[in-house]
Amino acid sequence: MRANSADGAGDRIAHLLQRPRRLRRTPALRRLVRETRLSVDQFVYPLFVVPGEGVERPIAAMPGQFHRSVDRVVAEAERVAALGISAVLLFGRPVAKDPVGSEASAATGAVQCAVRAIKAAAPDLAVMTDVCLCAYTDHGHCGLVRDGAIDNDASVARIVEVAVSHAVAGADVVAPSDMMDGRVGAIRRGLDAEGFAEVAILAYAAKYASAFYGPFREAADSAPAFGDRRTYQVDPANADEALREVALDLAEGADIVMVKPALTCLDVVARVKATYAVPTAAYFVSGEFAAIKAAAANGWLDERAAALEALTAIARAGADIIITYFAPDAASWLRDAGSA
């Protein structure tokens, strides 16, 4: 006979058929039933290439990241390839800027030289290149300025020249980040016409006008000299619009589509993957990276735990590819966890 009703309730709980905690009891059980498995194969590591030789200059707003000359970029590329990272994404800085970003398409530009050197030193590493004008123009916009506004079609023609120059250097993937209308189709036609049908396009398809790009703009010296980029980047309040942008880029020939930023747009990542079922990338951007770094430096977060949780969330949302400044550290952390 039960002593009281509380004991009866205890008996009923004791005979529950479903106890989710059973499979959380040990690390081994948790690994067995883990739904999202983060892998180094998903990571792309951004690198900032600058003119000169022997340059490895810290970027203050992005702890652990550097401006590197081609020789130092090659050494870093070899290091990350040894960690099992599949690809790097190159961003360049010019010697001098001008209204049309002339150095962006120069055969002697920092990115073009870095592509050739990396492909020679680490041929199995996929080399992606950011295709944009903002770091190369004296006004800091991603396109050409005409009468105080961004001229979409003139910008596209110039961006095609940049993409083709990267392909000539040996890039495996070109990644237009400018958000001009029609640029993916124009790049595809331009590449094919020059004999580069095998070069893939990773489109920054849903690139939002985000507040989280600040540290990158320091790294690339690409802040606009006037106005902002809201006339060509997606309004952060809009998700349906982002899906329309993705649809347009796919129709124009994009091989991979990207959502940027990642953490503040996980819902968009999930919708893109569910709607189109194509290779989907997400960019864990500089401000998101710097926020974790700053909190960890102040003792407010465990950097490793926070970074891996964020990366897992991006993968869980549906990203096949994660562009992240945490790539080398995350690769080491995952390797250490696997050998534990």
C-alpha positions as CSV (number, residue, x, y, z in Angstrom):
1,M,0.0,0.0,0.0
2,R,1.4,3.4,-1.0
3,A,2.2,5.7,1.9
4,N,1.0,8.9,0.1
5,S,0.1,10.4,-3.2
6,A,3.7,11.7,-3.7
7,D,5.0,8.1,-3.7
8,G,2.3,7.2,-6.2
9,A,3.5,10.0,-8.5
10,G,7.1,8.8,-8.1
11,D,6.1,5.3,-9.1
12,R,4.4,6.6,-12.2
13,I,7.5,8.6,-13.2
14,A,9.7,5.5,-12.6
15,H,7.8,3.6,-15.3
16,L,8.0,6.3,-18.0
17,L,8.6,4.7,-21.4
18,Q,10.3,7.7,-22.8
19,R,13.3,9.1,-21.0
20,P,15.4,11.3,-23.3
21,R,18.1,11.6,-20.6
22,R,19.0,7.9,-21.1
23,L,20.9,8.9,-24.2
24,R,22.5,11.9,-22.6
25,R,24.1,10.0,-19.8
26,T,27.6,9.6,-21.1
27,P,29.8,11.3,-23.7
28,A,29.9,8.1,-25.7
29,L,26.1,7.9,-25.9
30,R,25.8,11.6,-26.7
31,R,28.2,11.1,-29.6
32,L,26.3,8.1,-30.9
33,V,23.0,10.0,-31.3
34,R,24.4,13.4,-32.3
35,E,22.3,14.8,-35.1
36,T,24.7,17.4,-36.5
37,R,28.3,16.4,-36.9
38,L,30.7,19.3,-37.4
39,S,33.6,18.5,-39.7
40,V,36.8,20.2,-40.8
41,D,35.7,19.3,-44.3
42,Q,33.1,22.1,-44.1
43,F,35.5,24.9,-43.3
44,V,36.8,27.7,-45.6
45,Y,39.5,29.9,-44.1
46,P,39.6,33.6,-45.2
47,L,43.1,35.2,-45.8
48,F,44.0,38.8,-46.3
49,V,46.7,39.3,-48.9
50,V,48.7,42.5,-49.2
51,P,51.6,43.8,-51.4
52,G,55.1,43.4,-50.3
53,E,57.3,40.6,-48.9
54,G,57.8,39.2,-45.4
55,V,54.6,41.0,-44.2
56,E,52.6,39.5,-41.4
57,R,50.8,42.4,-39.6
58,P,48.1,41.8,-37.0
59,I,44.6,43.1,-37.6
60,A,43.6,44.8,-34.4
61,A,39.9,44.3,-34.7
62,M,40.3,40.6,-35.5
63,P,42.6,38.9,-32.9
64,G,44.7,36.2,-34.5
65,Q,44.1,37.4,-38.0
66,F,46.8,39.1,-40.2
67,H,47.6,41.0,-43.3
68,R,50.0,38.8,-45.1
69,S,52.2,39.2,-48.1
70,V,52.1,36.4,-50.7
71,D,55.1,34.5,-49.2
72,R,53.4,34.5,-45.8
73,V,50.0,33.6,-47.2
74,V,51.5,30.6,-48.9
75,A,53.0,29.4,-45.6
76,E,49.7,29.8,-43.9
77,A,47.9,28.0,-46.7
78,E,50.3,25.1,-46.3
79,R,49.6,25.0,-42.6
80,V,45.8,25.0,-42.9
81,A,46.0,22.4,-45.6
82,A,47.9,20.1,-43.2
83,L,45.1,20.6,-40.7
84,G,42.7,19.1,-43.3
85,I,40.9,22.4,-44.2
86,S,39.6,22.1,-47.7
87,A,39.7,25.7,-49.0
88,V,40.9,29.2,-48.4
89,L,39.1,32.4,-49.5
90,L,41.4,35.3,-50.6
91,F,40.8,39.0,-50.0
92,G,43.3,41.5,-51.5
93,R,44.6,45.0,-50.8
94,P,46.1,47.2,-53.5
95,V,49.2,49.3,-53.6
96,A,47.0,52.3,-54.7
97,K,43.3,52.9,-55.1
98,D,41.4,54.6,-57.9
99,P,37.8,55.2,-59.0
100,V,37.6,51.9,-61.0
101,G,39.7,49.7,-58.7
102,S,42.3,49.1,-61.4
103,E,44.5,46.7,-59.3
104,A,41.5,44.4,-58.7
105,S,42.0,42.8,-62.1
106,A,45.8,43.2,-62.5
107,A,47.8,40.1,-63.3
108,T,50.4,41.4,-60.7
109,G,47.8,42.0,-58.0
110,A,48.2,40.5,-54.6
111,V,45.3,38.1,-55.0
112,Q,46.4,36.9,-58.5
113,C,50.0,36.4,-57.3
114,A,48.7,34.5,-54.2
115,V,46.5,32.2,-56.2
116,R,49.4,31.2,-58.4
117,A,51.7,30.7,-55.5
118,I,49.2,28.7,-53.4
119,K,48.3,26.4,-56.2
120,A,52.0,25.7,-56.8
121,A,52.7,25.0,-53.1
122,A,49.5,23.3,-52.0
123,P,47.8,22.0,-55.2
124,D,45.1,20.0,-53.4
125,L,43.8,23.0,-51.5
126,A,40.8,24.7,-53.2
127,V,41.5,28.4,-53.7
128,M,38.5,30.7,-53.7
129,T,38.7,34.4,-54.4
130,D,36.5,37.2,-53.3
131,V,35.4,39.2,-56.4
132,C,34.6,42.8,-55.5
133,L,35.9,46.3,-55.9
134,C,35.4,47.9,-52.4
135,A,39.0,47.3,-51.2
136,Y,40.4,48.7,-54.5
137,T,38.3,51.8,-55.2
138,D,39.1,55.2,-53.6
139,H,35.4,55.6,-52.7
140,G,35.1,52.2,-51.0
141,H,31.9,51.0,-52.8
142,C,31.5,47.6,-54.3
143,G,30.7,49.0,-57.8
144,L,31.5,52.0,-60.0
145,V,30.1,55.4,-59.0
146,R,28.4,57.5,-61.6
147,D,26.8,60.9,-60.6
148,G,26.9,59.9,-56.9
149,A,25.1,56.6,-57.3
150,I,26.3,53.0,-58.0
151,D,26.0,52.2,-61.7
152,N,24.9,48.6,-61.7
153,D,25.7,47.5,-65.3
154,A,29.0,49.3,-65.6
155,S,29.9,47.7,-62.3
156,V,29.0,44.3,-63.6
157,A,31.3,44.7,-66.6
158,R,34.2,45.6,-64.4
159,I,33.5,42.7,-61.9
160,V,33.6,40.2,-64.8
161,E,37.1,41.5,-65.6
162,V,38.1,40.8,-62.0
163,A,36.6,37.3,-62.0
164,V,38.3,36.4,-65.2
165,S,41.7,37.6,-63.9
166,H,41.3,35.3,-60.9
167,A,40.5,32.4,-63.2
168,V,43.5,33.1,-65.3
169,A,45.7,33.0,-62.2
170,G,44.3,29.5,-61.3
171,A,41.4,30.1,-58.9
172,D,39.1,27.1,-58.4
173,V,36.1,29.2,-57.3
174,V,35.3,32.9,-57.8
175,A,33.0,34.4,-55.2
176,P,31.3,37.7,-56.2
177,S,30.3,39.6,-53.1
178,D,29.3,42.9,-54.7
179,M,25.5,42.2,-54.9
180,M,25.0,43.9,-58.3
181,D,22.0,42.6,-60.2
182,G,22.9,40.2,-63.0
183,R,26.6,39.7,-62.1
184,V,26.5,35.9,-61.7
185,G,25.2,35.4,-65.2
186,A,27.7,37.9,-66.6
187,I,30.6,36.2,-64.8
188,R,29.5,32.8,-66.0
189,R,29.4,34.0,-69.6
190,G,32.7,35.8,-69.2
191,L,34.5,32.7,-67.7
192,D,33.0,30.4,-70.4
193,A,34.0,32.8,-73.2
194,E,37.6,32.7,-71.9
195,G,37.8,28.9,-71.6
196,F,37.2,28.7,-67.9
197,A,34.0,26.6,-67.9
198,E,35.4,24.5,-65.1
199,V,35.8,27.4,-62.7
200,A,32.9,27.5,-60.2
201,I,30.9,30.4,-58.9
202,L,30.1,30.8,-55.2
203,A,27.6,33.6,-55.1
204,Y,27.2,35.9,-52.1
205,A,23.5,35.5,-52.9
206,A,21.9,36.7,-49.7
207,K,24.3,39.3,-48.4
208,Y,22.7,41.5,-45.8
209,A,23.5,45.1,-45.0
210,S,24.8,44.0,-41.6
211,A,26.3,45.9,-38.7
212,F,28.6,42.9,-38.2
213,Y,31.0,43.7,-41.0
214,G,32.9,46.4,-39.1
215,P,36.1,44.5,-38.3
216,F,36.4,43.2,-41.8
217,R,36.2,46.8,-43.2
218,E,39.2,47.6,-41.1
219,A,41.0,44.5,-42.4
220,A,40.2,45.3,-46.0
221,D,40.3,49.1,-45.7
222,S,36.9,49.0,-47.5
223,A,34.6,51.3,-45.6
224,P,32.6,53.5,-48.1
225,A,33.7,57.1,-48.3
226,F,30.1,58.3,-48.5
227,G,26.7,56.8,-47.9
228,D,26.3,53.1,-47.2
229,R,25.6,49.8,-49.1
230,R,21.9,49.5,-48.4
231,T,21.0,50.2,-52.1
232,Y,22.6,46.9,-53.1
233,Q,22.8,44.7,-50.0
234,V,19.6,43.0,-48.6
235,D,17.6,44.7,-45.8
236,P,18.1,42.7,-42.6
237,A,14.4,42.6,-42.0
238,N,13.7,40.6,-45.2
239,A,13.9,36.9,-45.7
240,D,11.6,36.3,-48.7
241,E,13.7,38.9,-50.6
242,A,16.8,36.8,-49.8
243,L,15.2,33.7,-51.2
244,R,14.4,35.6,-54.4
245,E,18.1,36.7,-54.7
246,V,19.2,33.1,-54.3
247,A,16.7,32.0,-57.0
248,L,18.1,34.6,-59.4
249,D,21.7,33.6,-58.8
250,L,20.9,29.9,-59.3
251,A,19.1,30.7,-62.5
252,E,22.2,32.7,-63.7
253,G,24.5,29.8,-63.0
254,A,25.7,29.9,-59.4
255,D,27.2,26.6,-58.3
256,I,27.1,27.5,-54.6
257,V,25.0,30.1,-52.8
258,M,26.0,31.9,-49.7
259,V,24.1,33.6,-46.8
260,K,26.0,36.3,-45.0
261,P,26.1,36.9,-42.0
262,A,25.6,33.4,-40.6
263,L,24.6,33.7,-36.9
264,T,22.1,36.4,-37.3
265,C,20.6,34.7,-40.4
266,L,20.3,31.1,-39.4
267,D,16.6,31.1,-40.3
268,V,17.6,32.2,-43.9
269,V,20.3,29.5,-44.1
270,A,17.6,26.9,-43.2
271,R,15.1,28.2,-45.7
272,V,17.6,28.4,-48.5
273,K,18.8,24.8,-47.9
274,A,15.2,23.5,-47.5
275,T,13.9,25.4,-50.5
276,Y,16.7,24.8,-53.1
277,A,18.7,21.7,-51.8
278,V,21.9,23.1,-53.4
279,P,25.3,23.5,-51.9
280,T,24.8,26.3,-49.3
281,A,27.5,28.3,-47.6
282,A,27.3,30.6,-44.6
283,Y,29.8,33.3,-43.6
284,F,30.6,33.5,-39.9
285,V,31.6,37.1,-40.3
286,S,34.2,39.3,-38.7
287,G,31.9,41.0,-36.2
288,E,30.5,37.6,-35.0
289,F,34.1,36.3,-34.7
290,A,35.3,39.4,-32.9
291,A,32.4,39.4,-30.4
292,I,33.4,35.9,-29.2
293,K,37.0,36.8,-29.1
294,A,36.4,39.9,-27.1
295,A,34.1,38.2,-24.6
296,A,36.6,35.4,-24.2
297,A,39.4,37.8,-23.6
298,N,37.4,39.3,-20.8
299,G,36.7,36.0,-19.3
300,W,33.0,36.1,-20.1
301,L,32.9,33.1,-22.4
302,D,34.9,29.9,-23.0
303,E,36.2,30.7,-26.5
304,R,36.5,27.1,-27.7
305,A,33.0,26.1,-26.4
306,A,31.4,29.2,-27.8
307,A,33.0,29.0,-31.2
308,L,32.2,25.3,-31.6
309,E,28.6,25.9,-30.5
310,A,28.2,28.7,-33.0
311,L,29.8,26.6,-35.8
312,T,27.5,23.7,-34.9
313,A,24.5,25.9,-35.0
314,I,25.4,27.1,-38.5
315,A,25.8,23.5,-39.7
316,R,22.6,22.5,-38.0
317,A,20.7,25.3,-39.9
318,G,21.8,23.6,-43.1
319,A,25.1,25.1,-44.2
320,D,27.3,22.7,-46.1
321,I,30.2,25.2,-46.2
322,I,31.2,27.5,-43.3
323,I,33.5,30.4,-44.0
324,T,35.1,31.2,-40.7
325,Y,38.2,32.8,-39.2
326,F,38.0,30.1,-36.5
327,A,38.8,27.4,-39.1
328,P,42.4,26.5,-38.0
329,D,41.5,26.5,-34.3
330,A,38.3,24.6,-34.9
331,A,40.1,22.0,-37.0
332,S,42.6,21.5,-34.1
333,W,39.8,21.4,-31.5
334,L,37.9,18.8,-33.5
335,R,41.0,16.7,-34.1
336,D,41.8,16.8,-30.3
337,A,38.2,15.8,-29.5
338,G,38.4,12.9,-31.9
339,S,41.6,11.6,-30.4
340,A,40.5,11.9,-26.8
